Amino acid sequence: MKQYDDLKATYLYCNNCGSSKPVRERLLLILPDGYLFEYNCSSCGGILGDKRTRLKNEDKLILK
C-alpha cells in the first residue's frame, strides 16, 4: 500500500547561514518523465538541494 504521494521539504540545513532554514521550492524543468525542483534558502537564496518527481497522469496527456 502507498503511504504517501510526495514529500516536500520545509527546512533544510544551509552551509552559508550555518543553521536549518526555511526553504522555497522552485520548478526548474518539466522533463519527459517528471519534474525537477530546486530548494533555495529563504534567508540567503543559496541552493540547498533538488527533487525529482514523476509526471501525473493528467500532465502526460498534455505533453503528448
Distance bins in CASP14 RR format, pairs under 12 A and 6 or more apart:
PFRMAT RR
TARGET T0000
AUTHOR 0000-0000-0000
RMODE 2
METHOD distances of the structure
MODEL  1
4 53 0 0 0 0 0 1 0 0 0 0 0
5 53 0 0 0 0 1 0 0 0 0 0 0
5 54 0 0 0 0 1 0 0 0 0 0 0
5 56 0 0 0 0 1 0 0 0 0 0 0
6 25 0 0 0 0 0 1 0 0 0 0 0
6 34 0 0 0 0 0 1 0 0 0 0 0
6 35 0 0 0 0 1 0 0 0 0 0 0
6 37 0 0 0 0 0 1 0 0 0 0 0
6 51 0 0 0 0 1 0 0 0 0 0 0
6 52 0 0 0 0 0 1 0 0 0 0 0
6 53 1 0 1 0 0 0 0 0 0 0 0
6 54 0 0 0 0 1 0 0 0 0 0 0
6 56 0 0 0 0 0 1 0 0 0 0 0
7 25 0 0 0 0 0 1 0 0 0 0 0
7 37 0 0 0 0 0 1 0 0 0 0 0
7 39 0 0 0 0 0 1 0 0 0 0 0
7 51 0 0 0 0 1 0 0 0 0 0 0
7 52 0 0 0 0 0 1 0 0 0 0 0
7 53 0 0 0 0 1 0 0 0 0 0 0
8 22 0 0 0 0 0 1 0 0 0 0 0
8 23 0 0 0 0 1 0 0 0 0 0 0
8 24 0 0 0 0 0 1 0 0 0 0 0
8 25 1 0 0 1 0 0 0 0 0 0 0
8 37 0 0 0 0 1 0 0 0 0 0 0
8 39 0 0 0 0 1 0 0 0 0 0 0
8 51 0 0 0 0 1 0 0 0 0 0 0
8 53 0 0 0 0 1 0 0 0 0 0 0
9 20 0 0 0 0 0 1 0 0 0 0 0
9 21 0 0 0 0 0 1 0 0 0 0 0
9 22 0 0 0 0 1 0 0 0 0 0 0
9 23 1 0 1 0 0 0 0 0 0 0 0
9 24 0 0 0 0 0 1 0 0 0 0 0
9 25 1 0 0 1 0 0 0 0 0 0 0
9 37 0 0 0 0 1 0 0 0 0 0 0
9 38 0 0 0 0 0 1 0 0 0 0 0
9 39 1 0 1 0 0 0 0 0 0 0 0
9 40 0 0 0 0 0 1 0 0 0 0 0
9 41 0 0 0 0 0 1 0 0 0 0 0
9 42 0 0 0 0 0 1 0 0 0 0 0
9 48 0 0 0 0 1 0 0 0 0 0 0
9 49 0 0 0 0 1 0 0 0 0 0 0
9 50 0 0 0 0 0 1 0 0 0 0 0
9 51 1 0 0 1 0 0 0 0 0 0 0
10 20 0 0 0 0 1 0 0 0 0 0 0
10 21 0 0 0 0 0 1 0 0 0 0 0
10 22 1 0 0 1 0 0 0 0 0 0 0
10 23 1 0 0 1 0 0 0 0 0 0 0
10 24 0 0 0 0 0 1 0 0 0 0 0
10 25 0 0 0 0 1 0 0 0 0 0 0
10 39 0 0 0 0 1 0 0 0 0 0 0
10 42 0 0 0 0 0 1 0 0 0 0 0
10 48 0 0 0 0 0 1 0 0 0 0 0
11 17 0 0 0 0 0 1 0 0 0 0 0
11 19 0 0 0 0 1 0 0 0 0 0 0
11 20 1 0 1 0 0 0 0 0 0 0 0
11 21 1 0 0 1 0 0 0 0 0 0 0
11 22 1 0 1 0 0 0 0 0 0 0 0
11 23 1 0 0 1 0 0 0 0 0 0 0
11 24 0 0 0 0 0 1 0 0 0 0 0
11 39 0 0 0 0 1 0 0 0 0 0 0
11 41 0 0 0 0 0 1 0 0 0 0 0
11 42 0 0 0 0 1 0 0 0 0 0 0
11 43 0 0 0 0 0 1 0 0 0 0 0
11 48 0 0 0 0 1 0 0 0 0 0 0
12 18 0 0 0 0 0 1 0 0 0 0 0
12 19 0 0 0 0 0 1 0 0 0 0 0
12 20 1 0 0 1 0 0 0 0 0 0 0
12 21 1 0 0 1 0 0 0 0 0 0 0
12 22 0 0 0 0 1 0 0 0 0 0 0
12 23 1 0 1 0 0 0 0 0 0 0 0
12 24 0 0 0 0 0 1 0 0 0 0 0
12 25 0 0 0 0 0 1 0 0 0 0 0
12 38 0 0 0 0 0 1 0 0 0 0 0
12 39 1 0 1 0 0 0 0 0 0 0 0
12 40 0 0 0 0 1 0 0 0 0 0 0
12 41 1 0 0 1 0 0 0 0 0 0 0
12 42 0 0 0 0 0 1 0 0 0 0 0
12 43 0 0 0 0 0 1 0 0 0 0 0
12 45 0 0 0 0 0 1 0 0 0 0 0
12 46 0 0 0 0 0 1 0 0 0 0 0
12 47 0 0 0 0 0 1 0 0 0 0 0
12 48 1 0 1 0 0 0 0 0 0 0 0
12 49 1 0 0 1 0 0 0 0 0 0 0
12 50 0 0 0 0 0 1 0 0 0 0 0
12 51 0 0 0 0 0 1 0 0 0 0 0
13 19 1 0 0 1 0 0 0 0 0 0 0
13 20 1 0 1 0 0 0 0 0 0 0 0
13 21 1 0 0 1 0 0 0 0 0 0 0
13 22 0 0 0 0 0 1 0 0 0 0 0
13 23 0 0 0 0 0 1 0 0 0 0 0
13 39 0 0 0 0 0 1 0 0 0 0 0
13 41 0 0 0 0 1 0 0 0 0 0 0
13 46 0 0 0 0 0 1 0 0 0 0 0
13 48 1 0 0 1 0 0 0 0 0 0 0
13 49 0 0 0 0 0 1 0 0 0 0 0
14 20 1 0 0 1 0 0 0 0 0 0 0
14 21 1 0 1 0 0 0 0 0 0 0 0
14 22 0 0 0 0 1 0 0 0 0 0 0
14 23 0 0 0 0 1 0 0 0 0 0 0
14 39 0 0 0 0 1 0 0 0 0 0 0
14 40 0 0 0 0 1 0 0 0 0 0 0
14 41 1 0 1 0 0 0 0 0 0 0 0
14 42 0 0 0 0 1 0 0 0 0 0 0
14 43 1 0 0 1 0 0 0 0 0 0 0
14 44 1 0 0 1 0 0 0 0 0 0 0
14 45 0 0 0 0 1 0 0 0 0 0 0
14 46 1 0 0 1 0 0 0 0 0 0 0
14 47 0 0 0 0 1 0 0 0 0 0 0
14 48 1 0 1 0 0 0 0 0 0 0 0
14 49 0 0 0 0 0 1 0 0 0 0 0
15 21 0 0 0 0 0 1 0 0 0 0 0
15 41 0 0 0 0 1 0 0 0 0 0 0
15 44 0 0 0 0 1 0 0 0 0 0 0
15 46 0 0 0 0 1 0 0 0 0 0 0
15 47 0 0 0 0 0 1 0 0 0 0 0
15 48 0 0 0 0 1 0 0 0 0 0 0
15 49 0 0 0 0 0 1 0 0 0 0 0
16 40 0 0 0 0 0 1 0 0 0 0 0
16 41 1 0 0 1 0 0 0 0 0 0 0
16 42 0 0 0 0 0 1 0 0 0 0 0
16 43 0 0 0 0 1 0 0 0 0 0 0
16 44 1 0 1 0 0 0 0 0 0 0 0
16 45 0 0 0 0 1 0 0 0 0 0 0
16 46 1 0 0 1 0 0 0 0 0 0 0
16 47 0 0 0 0 1 0 0 0 0 0 0
16 48 0 0 0 0 1 0 0 0 0 0 0
17 23 0 0 0 0 0 1 0 0 0 0 0
17 40 0 0 0 0 0 1 0 0 0 0 0
17 41 1 0 0 1 0 0 0 0 0 0 0
17 42 0 0 0 0 1 0 0 0 0 0 0
17 43 1 0 1 0 0 0 0 0 0 0 0
17 44 1 0 1 0 0 0 0 0 0 0 0
17 45 0 0 0 0 1 0 0 0 0 0 0
17 46 0 0 0 0 1 0 0 0 0 0 0
17 48 0 0 0 0 1 0 0 0 0 0 0
18 41 0 0 0 0 0 1 0 0 0 0 0
18 43 0 0 0 0 1 0 0 0 0 0 0
18 44 0 0 0 0 1 0 0 0 0 0 0
18 46 0 0 0 0 0 1 0 0 0 0 0
18 48 0 0 0 0 0 1 0 0 0 0 0
19 41 0 0 0 0 0 1 0 0 0 0 0
19 42 0 0 0 0 0 1 0 0 0 0 0
19 43 0 0 0 0 1 0 0 0 0 0 0
19 44 0 0 0 0 0 1 0 0 0 0 0
19 48 0 0 0 0 0 1 0 0 0 0 0
20 41 0 0 0 0 1 0 0 0 0 0 0
20 42 0 0 0 0 0 1 0 0 0 0 0
20 43 0 0 0 0 0 1 0 0 0 0 0
20 48 0 0 0 0 1 0 0 0 0 0 0
21 39 0 0 0 0 0 1 0 0 0 0 0
21 40 0 0 0 0 1 0 0 0 0 0 0
21 41 1 0 1 0 0 0 0 0 0 0 0
21 42 1 0 1 0 0 0 0 0 0 0 0
21 43 1 0 1 0 0 0 0 0 0 0 0
21 44 1 0 0 1 0 0 0 0 0 0 0
21 45 0 0 0 0 1 0 0 0 0 0 0
21 46 0 0 0 0 1 0 0 0 0 0 0
21 48 1 0 0 1 0 0 0 0 0 0 0
22 39 0 0 0 0 0 1 0 0 0 0 0
22 40 0 0 0 0 0 1 0 0 0 0 0
22 41 0 0 0 0 1 0 0 0 0 0 0
22 42 1 0 1 0 0 0 0 0 0 0 0
22 43 0 0 0 0 1 0 0 0 0 0 0
22 44 0 0 0 0 0 1 0 0 0 0 0
22 45 0 0 0 0 0 1 0 0 0 0 0
22 48 0 0 0 0 0 1 0 0 0 0 0
23 37 0 0 0 0 0 1 0 0 0 0 0
23 38 0 0 0 0 1 0 0 0 0 0 0
23 39 1 0 1 0 0 0 0 0 0 0 0
23 40 1 0 0 1 0 0 0 0 0 0 0
23 41 1 0 0 1 0 0 0 0 0 0 0
23 42 1 0 0 1 0 0 0 0 0 0 0
23 43 0 0 0 0 1 0 0 0 0 0 0
23 44 0 0 0 0 0 1 0 0 0 0 0
23 45 0 0 0 0 1 0 0 0 0 0 0
23 46 0 0 0 0 1 0 0 0 0 0 0
23 47 0 0 0 0 1 0 0 0 0 0 0
23 48 1 0 1 0 0 0 0 0 0 0 0
23 49 0 0 0 0 1 0 0 0 0 0 0
23 50 0 0 0 0 0 1 0 0 0 0 0
23 51 0 0 0 0 0 1 0 0 0 0 0
24 37 0 0 0 0 0 1 0 0 0 0 0
24 38 0 0 0 0 1 0 0 0 0 0 0
24 39 1 0 0 1 0 0 0 0 0 0 0
24 40 1 0 1 0 0 0 0 0 0 0 0
24 41 0 0 0 0 1 0 0 0 0 0 0
24 42 1 0 1 0 0 0 0 0 0 0 0
24 43 0 0 0 0 0 1 0 0 0 0 0
24 44 0 0 0 0 0 1 0 0 0 0 0
24 45 0 0 0 0 1 0 0 0 0 0 0
24 46 0 0 0 0 0 1 0 0 0 0 0
24 47 0 0 0 0 0 1 0 0 0 0 0
24 48 0 0 0 0 1 0 0 0 0 0 0
24 49 0 0 0 0 0 1 0 0 0 0 0
25 35 0 0 0 0 0 1 0 0 0 0 0
25 36 0 0 0 0 0 1 0 0 0 0 0
25 37 1 0 1 0 0 0 0 0 0 0 0
25 38 1 0 0 1 0 0 0 0 0 0 0
25 39 1 0 1 0 0 0 0 0 0 0 0
25 40 0 0 0 0 1 0 0 0 0 0 0
25 41 0 0 0 0 0 1 0 0 0 0 0
25 42 0 0 0 0 0 1 0 0 0 0 0
25 47 0 0 0 0 0 1 0 0 0 0 0
25 48 0 0 0 0 0 1 0 0 0 0 0
25 49 0 0 0 0 0 1 0 0 0 0 0
25 50 0 0 0 0 1 0 0 0 0 0 0
25 51 1 0 0 1 0 0 0 0 0 0 0
25 53 0 0 0 0 0 1 0 0 0 0 0
26 35 0 0 0 0 0 1 0 0 0 0 0
26 36 0 0 0 0 1 0 0 0 0 0 0
26 37 1 0 0 1 0 0 0 0 0 0 0
26 38 1 0 1 0 0 0 0 0 0 0 0
26 39 1 0 0 1 0 0 0 0 0 0 0
26 40 1 0 0 1 0 0 0 0 0 0 0
26 41 0 0 0 0 0 1 0 0 0 0 0
26 42 0 0 0 0 0 1 0 0 0 0 0
26 45 0 0 0 0 0 1 0 0 0 0 0
26 46 0 0 0 0 0 1 0 0 0 0 0
26 47 0 0 0 0 1 0 0 0 0 0 0
26 48 0 0 0 0 0 1 0 0 0 0 0
26 49 0 0 0 0 0 1 0 0 0 0 0
26 50 0 0 0 0 1 0 0 0 0 0 0
26 51 0 0 0 0 0 1 0 0 0 0 0
27 34 0 0 0 0 0 1 0 0 0 0 0
27 35 1 0 0 1 0 0 0 0 0 0 0
27 36 1 0 0 1 0 0 0 0 0 0 0
27 37 1 0 1 0 0 0 0 0 0 0 0
27 38 0 0 0 0 1 0 0 0 0 0 0
27 39 0 0 0 0 0 1 0 0 0 0 0
27 40 0 0 0 0 0 1 0 0 0 0 0
27 50 0 0 0 0 0 1 0 0 0 0 0
27 51 0 0 0 0 0 1 0 0 0 0 0
27 52 0 0 0 0 0 1 0 0 0 0 0
27 53 0 0 0 0 0 1 0 0 0 0 0
28 34 0 0 0 0 0 1 0 0 0 0 0
28 35 0 0 0 0 1 0 0 0 0 0 0
28 36 1 0 1 0 0 0 0 0 0 0 0
28 37 1 0 0 1 0 0 0 0 0 0 0
28 38 1 0 1 0 0 0 0 0 0 0 0
28 39 0 0 0 0 0 1 0 0 0 0 0
28 40 0 0 0 0 0 1 0 0 0 0 0
28 47 0 0 0 0 0 1 0 0 0 0 0
28 49 0 0 0 0 0 1 0 0 0 0 0
28 50 1 0 0 1 0 0 0 0 0 0 0
28 51 0 0 0 0 1 0 0 0 0 0 0
28 52 0 0 0 0 1 0 0 0 0 0 0
28 53 0 0 0 0 0 1 0 0 0 0 0
29 35 1 0 0 1 0 0 0 0 0 0 0
29 36 1 0 1 0 0 0 0 0 0 0 0
29 37 0 0 0 0 1 0 0 0 0 0 0
29 38 0 0 0 0 1 0 0 0 0 0 0
29 50 0 0 0 0 0 1 0 0 0 0 0
29 51 0 0 0 0 0 1 0 0 0 0 0
29 52 0 0 0 0 1 0 0 0 0 0 0
29 53 0 0 0 0 0 1 0 0 0 0 0
29 55 0 0 0 0 0 1 0 0 0 0 0
30 36 1 0 0 1 0 0 0 0 0 0 0
30 37 0 0 0 0 0 1 0 0 0 0 0
30 52 0 0 0 0 0 1 0 0 0 0 0
30 53 0 0 0 0 0 1 0 0 0 0 0
30 54 0 0 0 0 0 1 0 0 0 0 0
30 55 0 0 0 0 1 0 0 0 0 0 0
30 56 0 0 0 0 0 1 0 0 0 0 0
30 59 1 0 0 1 0 0 0 0 0 0 0
30 60 0 0 0 0 0 1 0 0 0 0 0
30 62 0 0 0 0 1 0 0 0 0 0 0
30 63 1 0 0 1 0 0 0 0 0 0 0
31 37 0 0 0 0 0 1 0 0 0 0 0
31 52 1 0 0 1 0 0 0 0 0 0 0
31 53 0 0 0 0 1 0 0 0 0 0 0
31 54 0 0 0 0 1 0 0 0 0 0 0
31 55 0 0 0 0 1 0 0 0 0 0 0
31 59 0 0 0 0 0 1 0 0 0 0 0
31 63 0 0 0 0 1 0 0 0 0 0 0
32 54 0 0 0 0 0 1 0 0 0 0 0
32 55 0 0 0 0 1 0 0 0 0 0 0
32 59 0 0 0 0 0 1 0 0 0 0 0
32 60 0 0 0 0 1 0 0 0 0 0 0
32 63 1 0 0 1 0 0 0 0 0 0 0
32 64 0 0 0 0 0 1 0 0 0 0 0
33 52 0 0 0 0 1 0 0 0 0 0 0
33 53 0 0 0 0 1 0 0 0 0 0 0
33 54 1 0 0 1 0 0 0 0 0 0 0
33 55 1 0 0 1 0 0 0 0 0 0 0
33 56 0 0 0 0 0 1 0 0 0 0 0
33 59 0 0 0 0 0 1 0 0 0 0 0
33 60 0 0 0 0 1 0 0 0 0 0 0
33 63 0 0 0 0 0 1 0 0 0 0 0
34 51 0 0 0 0 0 1 0 0 0 0 0
34 52 1 0 0 1 0 0 0 0 0 0 0
34 53 1 0 0 1 0 0 0 0 0 0 0
34 54 1 0 1 0 0 0 0 0 0 0 0
34 55 1 0 1 0 0 0 0 0 0 0 0
34 56 0 0 0 0 1 0 0 0 0 0 0
34 57 0 0 0 0 0 1 0 0 0 0 0
34 59 0 0 0 0 1 0 0 0 0 0 0
34 60 0 0 0 0 1 0 0 0 0 0 0
34 63 0 0 0 0 1 0 0 0 0 0 0
35 50 0 0 0 0 0 1 0 0 0 0 0
35 51 0 0 0 0 1 0 0 0 0 0 0
35 52 1 0 0 1 0 0 0 0 0 0 0
35 53 1 0 1 0 0 0 0 0 0 0 0
35 54 0 0 0 0 1 0 0 0 0 0 0
35 55 1 0 0 1 0 0 0 0 0 0 0
35 56 0 0 0 0 1 0 0 0 0 0 0
35 59 0 0 0 0 1 0 0 0 0 0 0
35 63 0 0 0 0 0 1 0 0 0 0 0
36 49 0 0 0 0 0 1 0 0 0 0 0
36 50 1 0 0 1 0 0 0 0 0 0 0
36 51 1 0 0 1 0 0 0 0 0 0 0
36 52 1 0 1 0 0 0 0 0 0 0 0
36 53 0 0 0 0 1 0 0 0 0 0 0
36 54 0 0 0 0 0 1 0 0 0 0 0
36 55 0 0 0 0 0 1 0 0 0 0 0
37 47 0 0 0 0 0 1 0 0 0 0 0
37 48 0 0 0 0 0 1 0 0 0 0 0
37 49 0 0 0 0 1 0 0 0 0 0 0
37 50 1 0 0 1 0 0 0 0 0 0 0
37 51 1 0 1 0 0 0 0 0 0 0 0
37 52 1 0 0 1 0 0 0 0 0 0 0
37 53 1 0 0 1 0 0 0 0 0 0 0
38 45 0 0 0 0 0 1 0 0 0 0 0
38 46 0 0 0 0 1 0 0 0 0 0 0
38 47 1 0 0 1 0 0 0 0 0 0 0
38 48 0 0 0 0 1 0 0 0 0 0 0
38 49 1 0 0 1 0 0 0 0 0 0 0
38 50 1 0 1 0 0 0 0 0 0 0 0
38 51 0 0 0 0 1 0 0 0 0 0 0
38 52 0 0 0 0 0 1 0 0 0 0 0
39 45 0 0 0 0 0 1 0 0 0 0 0
39 46 0 0 0 0 1 0 0 0 0 0 0
39 47 1 0 0 1 0 0 0 0 0 0 0
39 48 1 0 1 0 0 0 0 0 0 0 0
39 49 1 0 1 0 0 0 0 0 0 0 0
39 50 1 0 0 1 0 0 0 0 0 0 0
39 51 1 0 0 1 0 0 0 0 0 0 0
40 46 1 0 1 0 0 0 0 0 0 0 0
40 47 1 0 0 1 0 0 0 0 0 0 0
40 48 1 0 0 1 0 0 0 0 0 0 0
40 49 0 0 0 0 1 0 0 0 0 0 0
40 50 0 0 0 0 0 1 0 0 0 0 0
41 47 1 0 0 1 0 0 0 0 0 0 0
41 48 1 0 1 0 0 0 0 0 0 0 0
41 49 0 0 0 0 1 0 0 0 0 0 0
42 48 0 0 0 0 1 0 0 0 0 0 0
53 59 0 0 0 0 0 1 0 0 0 0 0
54 60 0 0 0 0 1 0 0 0 0 0 0
55 61 0 0 0 0 1 0 0 0 0 0 0
55 62 0 0 0 0 1 0 0 0 0 0 0
55 63 1 0 0 1 0 0 0 0 0 0 0
55 64 0 0 0 0 0 1 0 0 0 0 0
56 62 0 0 0 0 1 0 0 0 0 0 0
56 63 0 0 0 0 0 1 0 0 0 0 0
57 63 0 0 0 0 0 1 0 0 0 0 0
57 64 0 0 0 0 0 1 0 0 0 0 0
58 64 0 0 0 0 0 1 0 0 0 0 0
END
